Amino acid sequence: MERLETFLSGYGARSAEPSPANRMMAAFARDFRDGFDINLGVGYVNERTIPAGLLAEAMQAVAGDPSRYRQAFNYGGPEGSPNLIRSLKSFLLRHEAGLDEQTLAAKRLIIGPCGAMSVLEGIAEICPRGIVVTSDPGYYIYLDALRRRGFRLLAVPEDGEGLRTDLLAEKLDALGEDAAQVSFFYVMTVSNPTGAVLSNRRRREVAELAARFGRRARRRVPVVFDLAYEQLVHDASLARPESVLAADGEGIVYEVGTLSKILAPALRIGYLLGPDGPLMNAMVQRTSDAGFSAPLFVQEMASWLLDGAIDEQIRRVNEGYRGKAAAVRAAIEEKLGPWLESVSGGSAGFYFYLTFRELETHPDSRFFSTLARGGETPRVIYIPGVYCVSEEGELREVSRRQLRLSYGFEETERIVEAVEWMRRAALQC
C-alpha cells in the first residue's frame, strides 16, 4: 500500500517535533511518583495559594445573579466580559503603580481567549514575521513558540535589573539592514527564568529606545511588557514596579497580564492593556477566531473575585512565597555553596536561577542524569539553563552550567530535600 505523505505548514512541520522542554516534561510525567519524586521544573503555583473555597463562592454568586452576570453560561463577546473589564480596571488602579484614571481611560483593555499565553500567541499571529527583541535568558516556552512560527530573536543579556538597556541600544544600532525586520519587543518585567525584576528605570529606557528606533524606521514597533509575575514582588526592599503607559507618547506600549499566579491558573484569564488602534482590533478578531471568547462564566467569576477578595488574596500569596523563598535560598547557599558562582531570583515570582562555576547541568550531564535516574531515590527535575537561552544569543556556553529551580509548586520541605539530592549529585560529578 502506498504510504501517503502528510503536508504541513512550516509552523506545523516545526511543531511536529516536540521542543526539548516538552520532551523532558513528558518523559518525566510518564513515570512521576506522586509524593516521592520532586518536580522543581514546572512553573505551577502552590496548591495552598489557590482559594478553592472562594472559587466555589464565586461560581455560586455568578449562577445566582443572572441580572448582573447575564447569560454567564453562554458565549461571550470577543473583547471580554464588561464586568471583568470594569473589575480589572479597578484592580489595576489599586495595584499597578504609575496608572491613574486618566491614563487608564485613554487605553483599551481586552480579555484573551485562554490565559496570558493566548494573548502572546495572538500577538505572534498578527505581527509580521521578523525579529523579536527580547531578553536573554528568556521565557523559553514563548520564545520556542516564536521560533516555530518563523521569528528570529535579537537576544539581549540581562543583569540584576533585568534587560541591559546599554546592550539593547548597541544591538539596535548594529542591526543595519535587518532593522527593517524588527517585528516587536517582548520583555518580562519579572523574568522567567531568572527572577530578575526589571527596574523602573530600565523599563522606561526600553520604551524610549523602542520609540527612538521606531522613529528612525518610520513605523510603530510594539513593546510588549509581560507582567505575569508582577503582583508577586514579595521582597519589601524592592521599589514597586511602575507602568510606563502614561509616558507612552508614541502609542507603542502594551501590557500583558494574568490572574493565574495570584488566583488560579485554571481560570485562564489573560488580558492586554494598551493604546486602541489596529493592533487591538486585530487581537479582538483573533479572540473571535479562536472561539468567540474566554469562557464567560469564568470571566464573571474572576470579576466577582476582583471585586471582593483579591486584596487579601494577594497579601496571603506573597506572604507564603516570601517565606518559601527565604527557606529555599538558605538551603541553596548551605548545600550548594561550594559549587555555586551566582544565584538570582527569590524576590518575586517563584524561581531561583543558579549558575555553577564548573558543574554542568545540561540534559547530557552526569548531574542531570543522576537526579533523573530515580529508582530507590527520588527523581528531581529542574529546567536546564540551555533551554532558557537564545540560540542566537551569547550565553550558550555559560547556560550549560545553569538551571532554573521553581519554589512554587512543591512544599518547602520537599524543595529543601531536593536541594540535598542536588548536593549529593554534585559530589558524584
FENJO-V968814 format. One record per residue. RES is the residue in one letter. PHI is phi in whole degrees, 0 to 359 (none if undefined). OMEGA is omega in whole degrees, -180 to 180 (NA if undefined). BURIAL is b if it has 16 or more other C-alpha atoms within 10 Angstrom, else e. Layout:
res=RES phi=PHI omega=OMEGA burial=BURIAL
res=RES phi=PHI omega=OMEGA burial=BURIAL
//
This chain:
res=M phi=none omega=-178 burial=e
res=E phi=293 omega=178 burial=e
res=R phi=271 omega=-177 burial=e
res=L phi=271 omega=-178 burial=e
res=E phi=273 omega=175 burial=e
res=T phi=266 omega=180 burial=e
res=F phi=263 omega=179 burial=e
res=L phi=236 omega=172 burial=e
res=S phi=294 omega=176 burial=e
res=G phi=303 omega=178 burial=e
res=Y phi=296 omega=-180 burial=e
res=G phi=297 omega=180 burial=e
res=A phi=296 omega=179 burial=e
res=R phi=289 omega=180 burial=b
res=S phi=280 omega=-179 burial=e
res=A phi=294 omega=176 burial=e
res=E phi=259 omega=-177 burial=e
res=P phi=301 omega=177 burial=e
res=S phi=292 omega=180 burial=e
res=P phi=304 omega=180 burial=e
res=A phi=295 omega=177 burial=b
res=N phi=300 omega=-179 burial=e
res=R phi=298 omega=-177 burial=e
res=M phi=297 omega=-177 burial=b
res=M phi=292 omega=179 burial=b
res=A phi=294 omega=180 burial=e
res=A phi=295 omega=-180 burial=e
res=F phi=292 omega=-176 burial=b
res=A phi=296 omega=-178 burial=e
res=R phi=299 omega=-174 burial=e
res=D phi=243 omega=-177 burial=e
res=F phi=294 omega=-179 burial=b
res=R phi=255 omega=-177 burial=e
res=D phi=304 omega=178 burial=e
res=G phi=81 omega=-180 burial=e
res=F phi=236 omega=175 burial=e
res=D phi=288 omega=-174 burial=b
res=I phi=234 omega=-176 burial=b
res=N phi=253 omega=175 burial=b
res=L phi=257 omega=-176 burial=b
res=G phi=268 omega=-176 burial=b
res=V phi=289 omega=178 burial=b
res=G phi=267 omega=179 burial=b
res=Y phi=292 omega=173 burial=b
res=V phi=282 omega=178 burial=b
res=N phi=289 omega=-177 burial=b
res=E phi=302 omega=-179 burial=e
res=R phi=292 omega=-180 burial=e
res=T phi=276 omega=-178 burial=b
res=I phi=275 omega=-176 burial=b
res=P phi=278 omega=-174 burial=b
res=A phi=302 omega=179 burial=e
res=G phi=297 omega=178 burial=e
res=L phi=294 omega=178 burial=b
res=L phi=297 omega=178 burial=b
res=A phi=295 omega=177 burial=e
res=E phi=298 omega=-179 burial=e
res=A phi=297 omega=178 burial=b
res=M phi=300 omega=180 burial=b
res=Q phi=296 omega=-179 burial=e
res=A phi=295 omega=180 burial=b
res=V phi=293 omega=-179 burial=b
res=A phi=294 omega=-175 burial=b
res=G phi=268 omega=-178 burial=e
res=D phi=225 omega=-176 burial=e
res=P phi=293 omega=178 burial=e
res=S phi=287 omega=178 burial=e
res=R phi=275 omega=-179 burial=e
res=Y phi=255 omega=-171 burial=b
res=R phi=292 omega=173 burial=b
res=Q phi=49 omega=-171 burial=e
res=A phi=295 omega=-179 burial=b
res=F phi=254 omega=177 burial=e
res=N phi=249 omega=174 burial=e
res=Y phi=290 omega=175 burial=e
res=G phi=248 omega=178 burial=b
res=G phi=278 omega=-173 burial=b
res=P phi=290 omega=178 burial=b
res=E phi=277 omega=-180 burial=b
res=G phi=120 omega=179 burial=b
res=S phi=298 omega=175 burial=b
res=P phi=303 omega=177 burial=b
res=N phi=297 omega=-178 burial=b
res=L phi=293 omega=179 burial=b
res=I phi=299 omega=177 burial=b
res=R phi=298 omega=-178 burial=e
res=S phi=296 omega=179 burial=b
res=L phi=296 omega=179 burial=b
res=K phi=298 omega=177 burial=b
res=S phi=298 omega=178 burial=e
res=F phi=299 omega=-178 burial=b
res=L phi=295 omega=178 burial=e
res=L phi=297 omega=179 burial=e
res=R phi=277 omega=-167 burial=e
res=H phi=244 omega=179 burial=b
res=E phi=248 omega=-180 burial=b
res=A phi=297 omega=179 burial=e
res=G phi=90 omega=177 burial=b
res=L phi=260 omega=173 burial=b
res=D phi=231 omega=-176 burial=b
res=E phi=298 omega=-179 burial=e
res=Q phi=295 omega=179 burial=e
res=T phi=297 omega=-177 burial=e
res=L phi=296 omega=180 burial=b
res=A phi=294 omega=-178 burial=e
res=A phi=275 omega=-179 burial=e
res=K phi=251 omega=178 burial=b
res=R phi=245 omega=-180 burial=b
res=L phi=239 omega=179 burial=b
res=I phi=229 omega=-179 burial=b
res=I phi=254 omega=179 burial=b
res=G phi=282 omega=-176 burial=b
res=P phi=285 omega=-175 burial=b
res=C phi=196 omega=177 burial=b
res=G phi=81 omega=-177 burial=b
res=A phi=296 omega=-179 burial=b
res=M phi=296 omega=178 burial=b
res=S phi=291 omega=175 burial=b
res=V phi=291 omega=179 burial=b
res=L phi=297 omega=178 burial=b
res=E phi=297 omega=178 burial=b
res=G phi=296 omega=178 burial=b
res=I phi=298 omega=178 burial=b
res=A phi=294 omega=-179 burial=b
res=E phi=282 omega=-174 burial=e
res=I phi=268 omega=179 burial=e
res=C phi=273 omega=-177 burial=e
res=P phi=292 omega=176 burial=e
res=R phi=299 omega=-179 burial=b
res=G phi=172 omega=-176 burial=b
res=I phi=254 omega=172 burial=b
res=V phi=254 omega=178 burial=b
res=V phi=273 omega=-174 burial=b
res=T phi=209 omega=-179 burial=b
res=S phi=265 omega=-178 burial=b
res=D phi=223 omega=0 burial=b
res=P phi=295 omega=-177 burial=b
res=G phi=217 omega=-178 burial=b
res=Y phi=289 omega=-167 burial=b
res=Y phi=299 omega=-178 burial=b
res=I phi=294 omega=-180 burial=e
res=Y phi=288 omega=-178 burial=e
res=L phi=294 omega=174 burial=b
res=D phi=298 omega=179 burial=b
res=A phi=296 omega=178 burial=b
res=L phi=297 omega=179 burial=b
res=R phi=298 omega=180 burial=b
res=R phi=295 omega=178 burial=b
res=R phi=276 omega=176 burial=b
res=G phi=98 omega=177 burial=b
res=F phi=279 omega=168 burial=b
res=R phi=253 omega=-178 burial=b
res=L phi=246 omega=167 burial=b
res=L phi=257 omega=-169 burial=b
res=A phi=266 omega=-176 burial=b
res=V phi=248 omega=180 burial=b
res=P phi=302 omega=178 burial=b
res=E phi=243 omega=171 burial=b
res=D phi=224 omega=-176 burial=e
res=G phi=296 omega=178 burial=e
res=E phi=264 omega=-178 burial=b
res=G phi=98 omega=-178 burial=b
res=L phi=308 omega=-178 burial=b
res=R phi=280 omega=-175 burial=b
res=T phi=286 omega=175 burial=b
res=D phi=295 omega=178 burial=e
res=L phi=288 omega=176 burial=e
res=L phi=301 omega=180 burial=b
res=A phi=300 omega=180 burial=b
res=E phi=297 omega=-176 burial=e
res=K phi=291 omega=177 burial=e
res=L phi=293 omega=179 burial=b
res=D phi=294 omega=-176 burial=e
res=A phi=272 omega=-175 burial=e
res=L phi=293 omega=-179 burial=e
res=G phi=61 omega=-179 burial=e
res=E phi=295 omega=180 burial=e
res=D phi=290 omega=179 burial=e
res=A phi=302 omega=-180 burial=b
res=A phi=292 omega=-177 burial=e
res=Q phi=267 omega=-179 burial=e
res=V phi=292 omega=-177 burial=b
res=S phi=265 omega=177 burial=b
res=F phi=198 omega=175 burial=b
res=F phi=259 omega=177 burial=b
res=Y phi=225 omega=-176 burial=b
res=V phi=222 omega=173 burial=b
res=M phi=277 omega=180 burial=b
res=T phi=281 omega=166 burial=b
res=V phi=238 omega=-168 burial=b
res=S phi=292 omega=162 burial=b
res=N phi=247 omega=40 burial=b
res=P phi=249 omega=-164 burial=b
res=T phi=276 omega=-176 burial=b
res=G phi=78 omega=179 burial=b
res=A phi=295 omega=-180 burial=b
res=V phi=262 omega=179 burial=b
res=L phi=296 omega=-177 burial=b
res=S phi=294 omega=179 burial=b
res=N phi=299 omega=177 burial=b
res=R phi=298 omega=-178 burial=e
res=R phi=294 omega=-178 burial=b
res=R phi=292 omega=174 burial=b
res=R phi=295 omega=-179 burial=b
res=E phi=293 omega=176 burial=b
res=V phi=301 omega=-179 burial=b
res=A phi=296 omega=-180 burial=b
res=E phi=294 omega=179 burial=b
res=L phi=294 omega=178 burial=b
res=A phi=294 omega=179 burial=b
res=A phi=295 omega=179 burial=b
res=R phi=296 omega=178 burial=e
res=F phi=299 omega=-180 burial=b
res=G phi=296 omega=178 burial=b
res=R phi=296 omega=178 burial=e
res=R phi=294 omega=-178 burial=e
res=A phi=277 omega=179 burial=e
res=R phi=60 omega=176 burial=e
res=R phi=199 omega=177 burial=e
res=R phi=276 omega=176 burial=b
res=V phi=249 omega=-175 burial=b
res=P phi=298 omega=172 burial=b
res=V phi=245 omega=-177 burial=b
res=V phi=255 omega=174 burial=b
res=F phi=264 omega=179 burial=b
res=D phi=267 omega=-175 burial=b
res=L phi=261 omega=-171 burial=b
res=A phi=308 omega=-174 burial=b
res=Y phi=249 omega=-172 burial=b
res=E phi=293 omega=178 burial=b
res=Q phi=278 omega=179 burial=b
res=L phi=248 omega=172 burial=b
res=V phi=276 omega=-172 burial=b
res=H phi=255 omega=175 burial=b
res=D phi=267 omega=-175 burial=b
res=A phi=293 omega=-180 burial=e
res=S phi=281 omega=-179 burial=e
res=L phi=276 omega=174 burial=e
res=A phi=294 omega=179 burial=e
res=R phi=294 omega=180 burial=b
res=P phi=300 omega=-177 burial=b
res=E phi=241 omega=174 burial=b
res=S phi=291 omega=176 burial=b
res=V phi=253 omega=-178 burial=b
res=L phi=299 omega=-178 burial=b
res=A phi=294 omega=-178 burial=b
res=A phi=264 omega=-176 burial=e
res=D phi=276 omega=-179 burial=b
res=G phi=287 omega=-177 burial=e
res=E phi=270 omega=-177 burial=b
res=G phi=70 omega=-177 burial=b
res=I phi=238 omega=-173 burial=b
res=V phi=267 omega=178 burial=b
res=Y phi=232 omega=177 burial=b
res=E phi=241 omega=176 burial=b
res=V phi=253 omega=-180 burial=b
res=G phi=233 omega=-177 burial=b
res=T phi=209 omega=172 burial=b
res=L phi=257 omega=-175 burial=b
res=S phi=297 omega=-172 burial=b
res=K phi=280 omega=-177 burial=b
res=I phi=255 omega=178 burial=b
res=L phi=240 omega=-179 burial=b
res=A phi=197 omega=178 burial=b
res=P phi=303 omega=-176 burial=b
res=A phi=293 omega=174 burial=e
res=L phi=295 omega=179 burial=b
res=R phi=56 omega=177 burial=b
res=I phi=256 omega=173 burial=b
res=G phi=230 omega=-177 burial=b
res=Y phi=222 omega=177 burial=b
res=L phi=232 omega=180 burial=b
res=L phi=236 omega=-180 burial=b
res=G phi=176 omega=-178 burial=b
res=P phi=293 omega=176 burial=b
res=D phi=289 omega=179 burial=e
res=G phi=148 omega=-175 burial=e
res=P phi=302 omega=-178 burial=e
res=L phi=296 omega=179 burial=b
res=M phi=296 omega=178 burial=b
res=N phi=300 omega=180 burial=e
res=A phi=294 omega=179 burial=b
res=M phi=293 omega=177 burial=b
res=V phi=296 omega=178 burial=b
res=Q phi=296 omega=178 burial=b
res=R phi=299 omega=177 burial=b
res=T phi=298 omega=178 burial=b
res=S phi=300 omega=180 burial=b
res=D phi=296 omega=-176 burial=e
res=A phi=278 omega=178 burial=b
res=G phi=137 omega=175 burial=e
res=F phi=77 omega=-176 burial=b
res=S phi=187 omega=166 burial=b
res=A phi=296 omega=-180 burial=b
res=P phi=309 omega=-171 burial=b
res=L phi=295 omega=-178 burial=b
res=F phi=295 omega=177 burial=b
res=V phi=289 omega=176 burial=b
res=Q phi=299 omega=-179 burial=b
res=E phi=292 omega=174 burial=b
res=M phi=300 omega=179 burial=b
res=A phi=297 omega=178 burial=b
res=S phi=299 omega=179 burial=b
res=W phi=301 omega=-180 burial=b
res=L phi=294 omega=180 burial=b
res=L phi=293 omega=-179 burial=b
res=D phi=283 omega=-174 burial=b
res=G phi=229 omega=-165 burial=e
res=A phi=266 omega=-166 burial=e
res=I phi=293 omega=-176 burial=b
res=D phi=297 omega=177 burial=e
res=E phi=293 omega=178 burial=e
res=Q phi=298 omega=179 burial=b
res=I phi=297 omega=179 burial=b
res=R phi=299 omega=-177 burial=e
res=R phi=293 omega=-180 burial=e
res=V phi=296 omega=-179 burial=b
res=N phi=294 omega=177 burial=b
res=E phi=298 omega=179 burial=e
res=G phi=295 omega=-179 burial=b
res=Y phi=291 omega=177 burial=b
res=R phi=298 omega=179 burial=b
res=G phi=295 omega=179 burial=e
res=K phi=296 omega=-179 burial=b
res=A phi=299 omega=-179 burial=b
res=A phi=297 omega=-179 burial=e
res=A phi=293 omega=-179 burial=b
res=V phi=289 omega=177 burial=b
res=R phi=300 omega=179 burial=b
res=A phi=299 omega=180 burial=e
res=A phi=294 omega=179 burial=b
res=I phi=299 omega=-178 burial=b
res=E phi=294 omega=-178 burial=e
res=E phi=289 omega=-170 burial=e
res=K phi=269 omega=-176 burial=b
res=L phi=247 omega=-176 burial=b
res=G phi=310 omega=-178 burial=e
res=P phi=299 omega=-177 burial=e
res=W phi=257 omega=-169 burial=b
res=L phi=277 omega=169 burial=b
res=E phi=262 omega=179 burial=e
res=S phi=199 omega=176 burial=e
res=V phi=224 omega=173 burial=b
res=S phi=237 omega=179 burial=b
res=G phi=99 omega=178 burial=b
res=G phi=88 omega=179 burial=b
res=S phi=253 omega=-178 burial=b
res=A phi=203 omega=-177 burial=b
res=G phi=66 omega=179 burial=b
res=F phi=211 omega=178 burial=b
res=Y phi=229 omega=162 burial=b
res=F phi=245 omega=178 burial=b
res=Y phi=240 omega=-173 burial=b
res=L phi=256 omega=172 burial=b
res=T phi=242 omega=-180 burial=b
res=F phi=264 omega=-180 burial=b
res=R phi=290 omega=-177 burial=e
res=E phi=228 omega=-175 burial=e
res=L phi=294 omega=-180 burial=b
res=E phi=270 omega=-172 burial=b
res=T phi=237 omega=-175 burial=b
res=H phi=293 omega=-173 burial=b
res=P phi=299 omega=178 burial=b
res=D phi=267 omega=-177 burial=e
res=S phi=278 omega=177 burial=e
res=R phi=292 omega=179 burial=b
res=F phi=301 omega=-179 burial=b
res=F phi=297 omega=-175 burial=b
res=S phi=293 omega=177 burial=b
res=T phi=297 omega=-179 burial=b
res=L phi=287 omega=-177 burial=b
res=A phi=272 omega=-172 burial=b
res=R phi=292 omega=-180 burial=e
res=G phi=77 omega=-175 burial=b
res=G phi=81 omega=-179 burial=e
res=E phi=279 omega=178 burial=e
res=T phi=247 omega=180 burial=e
res=P phi=297 omega=170 burial=b
res=R phi=276 omega=-179 burial=b
res=V phi=239 omega=-178 burial=b
res=I phi=248 omega=175 burial=b
res=Y phi=218 omega=176 burial=b
res=I phi=262 omega=178 burial=b
res=P phi=296 omega=-180 burial=b
res=G phi=301 omega=-178 burial=b
res=V phi=296 omega=177 burial=b
res=Y phi=281 omega=-170 burial=b
res=C phi=259 omega=-177 burial=b
res=V phi=258 omega=-178 burial=b
res=S phi=281 omega=175 burial=b
res=E phi=296 omega=-180 burial=e
res=E phi=270 omega=-175 burial=e
res=G phi=268 omega=-172 burial=e
res=E phi=252 omega=-171 burial=e
res=L phi=250 omega=-176 burial=b
res=R phi=301 omega=-176 burial=b
res=E phi=290 omega=-179 burial=e
res=V phi=294 omega=-179 burial=b
res=S phi=296 omega=177 burial=b
res=R phi=293 omega=-179 burial=b
res=R phi=245 omega=-176 burial=b
res=Q phi=234 omega=174 burial=b
res=L phi=206 omega=173 burial=b
res=R phi=255 omega=178 burial=b
res=L phi=244 omega=178 burial=b
res=S phi=265 omega=173 burial=b
res=Y phi=255 omega=-179 burial=b
res=G phi=277 omega=-166 burial=b
res=F phi=283 omega=-176 burial=b
res=E phi=289 omega=176 burial=b
res=E phi=287 omega=-173 burial=e
res=T phi=304 omega=-177 burial=b
res=E phi=298 omega=179 burial=e
res=R phi=291 omega=179 burial=b
res=I phi=293 omega=177 burial=b
res=V phi=299 omega=176 burial=b
res=E phi=299 omega=179 burial=b
res=A phi=297 omega=178 burial=b
res=V phi=296 omega=175 burial=b
res=E phi=296 omega=177 burial=b
res=W phi=295 omega=175 burial=b
res=M phi=296 omega=177 burial=b
res=R phi=300 omega=-179 burial=b
res=R phi=294 omega=178 burial=b
res=A phi=295 omega=180 burial=b
res=A phi=297 omega=180 burial=b
res=L phi=295 omega=-179 burial=e
res=Q phi=273 omega=-175 burial=e
res=C phi=265 omega=NA burial=e
//
